[in-house]
Amino acid sequence: MSYVKGLKCRECHRLYPTQALYVCEFCFGSLEVDYDYDKIKSQLSREKIERGPKSIWRYRDLLPIDGEPTVGPHAGFTPLIKADNLARVLGIKELYIKDDSVCHPTLSFKDRVVAVALTKAKELGFKTVACASTGNLAGSVSAQSALAGLNRFIFIPADLELGKVVGALIYAPNLVAVEGNYDDVNRLCAEIASRYRWAFVNINIRPYYAEGSKTYGYEVMEQLGWKTPKHIVVPVASGSLLVKIWKAFNEFKKLGLIDEVDSKIYAAQAEGCSPVTAAFREKSEIIKPVKPKTIAKSLAIGNPADGIYALDAMKQSGGSAESVTDEEIVEGIKLLARTQGIFTETAGGVTVATTKKLIEKGVIPKNESCVICITGNGLKTQEAVSDHIGKPYRIKASMDSFEKTLRHESKITEDVWQSK
Ligand SMILES: *Cc1c(COP(=O)(O)O)cnc(C)c1O
């Protein structure tokens, strides 16, 4: 049972069948899944969702699959953590972390989108799947297609972090490291996708793939007690996650599952790759492509496909965009770890540092509530922080060496040595 009416051009609103299509033949606008919301509204309720599985599939009625989900049974339903320690440091009244860096099989929010994309690819009869990745998508497609028994081609920029390369290769895909940046990889993949009839999850399957990101937004609302967050800070690569969180909020309103959308949405980018933030600052409707140069490689998309829609969502919500330097990203990662015990990757460093900046500038008022989106795990980008976290104390295996090194020669204060 599906409530999908078809695909619809985001620009000229022409309709298309639910096939592996992603661009309008007439105006080259991108295609989006269109649902029968009246029908959904007549049978969907908070209670029905609450009775569903503890995964993204509790929102199945709002996802573009026809049959039962066949891939990614455990994607989603990650914790929303009240981050009191970090709130105190940032000086804000109420702060939450939506933590997609844990619980997921490949430790990033990409397990959501891939679960939807591969379930759809199987429904459409594809035997081979592929993707163009900035890192996390590579791991997720590799892992989930291994379990689903699909052939796979994974394309990445050749300079990715070791954790991302190992995190894909271990599942034995055909991993292709392209000499170039993500935008080069993506251009090549669009060409390959038109020659070989594979399901490219973020190219010809993109309309379905992108819908998976809505579940991040649905969960935030459900976990806050069926309401939108007052402020939400979202990392932006292609812009898809931000756009879909905004769509999720508005769908819940349309379906009567929440009373109102009272939320400002903010884009977080690295200064070395901030085309969306730049366009927002210049009040431009056009995204000028940039050549990425940042440690936040998972967000390093210089020509973001959904950039203009992300701008739209920020404007509609009354939010804005900000960017941070590589040093601020490292500080953001360390701050989250130190205060909340969460080790996030560079993208998370971007959102934490951006949130800090937005609060300092008074854009997010200190007496209000904010959600920070943490989307990936720090163990995959260790090289970003390994030179910035000090070293272990090295001692001989003796009490003497322990006390000499730690008690007498270190800066550890006296009170730490008391047991209570
Ligand atoms: C892919 C990714 C994002 C966001 O990507 P969009 O293309 O903007 O949807 C955010 N964080 C991490 C860690 C990612 O891997």
Ligand as a Chemical Component Dictionary entry (heavy atoms), coordinates in Angstrom:
data_LIG
# 
_chem_comp.id                   LIG 
_chem_comp.type                 NON-POLYMER 
_chem_comp.pdbx_formal_charge   0 
_chem_comp.three_letter_code    LIG 
# 
loop_
_chem_comp_atom.comp_id 
_chem_comp_atom.atom_id 
_chem_comp_atom.alt_atom_id 
_chem_comp_atom.type_symbol 
_chem_comp_atom.charge 
_chem_comp_atom.model_Cartn_x 
_chem_comp_atom.model_Cartn_y 
_chem_comp_atom.model_Cartn_z 
_chem_comp_atom.pdbx_ordinal 
LIG C1 C1 C 0 25.721 13.638 3.799 1  
LIG C2 C2 C 0 25.935 14.261 5.102 2  
LIG C3 C3 C 0 25.246 15.424 5.518 3  
LIG C4 C4 C 0 24.265 16.253 4.727 4  
LIG O1 O1 O 0 24.181 16.035 3.418 5  
LIG P1 P1 P 0 23.124 16.762 2.457 6  
LIG O2 O2 O 0 23.705 16.443 1.113 7  
LIG O3 O3 O 0 23.142 18.233 2.751 8  
LIG O4 O4 O 0 21.813 16.136 2.679 9  
LIG C5 C5 C 0 25.456 15.850 6.817 10 
LIG N1 N1 N 0 26.304 15.233 7.648 11 
LIG C6 C6 C 0 26.981 14.133 7.280 12 
LIG C7 C7 C 0 27.898 13.515 8.273 13 
LIG C8 C8 C 0 26.820 13.606 6.009 14 
LIG O5 O5 O 0 27.502 12.501 5.671 15 
# 
loop_
_chem_comp_bond.comp_id 
_chem_comp_bond.atom_id_1 
_chem_comp_bond.atom_id_2 
_chem_comp_bond.value_order 
_chem_comp_bond.pdbx_ordinal 
LIG C1 C2 SING 1  
LIG C2 C3 SING 2  
LIG C2 C8 DOUB 3  
LIG C3 C4 SING 4  
LIG C3 C5 DOUB 5  
LIG C4 O1 SING 6  
LIG O1 P1 SING 7  
LIG P1 O2 DOUB 8  
LIG P1 O3 SING 9  
LIG P1 O4 SING 10 
LIG C5 N1 SING 11 
LIG N1 C6 DOUB 12 
LIG C6 C7 SING 13 
LIG C6 C8 SING 14 
LIG C8 O5 SING 15 
# 
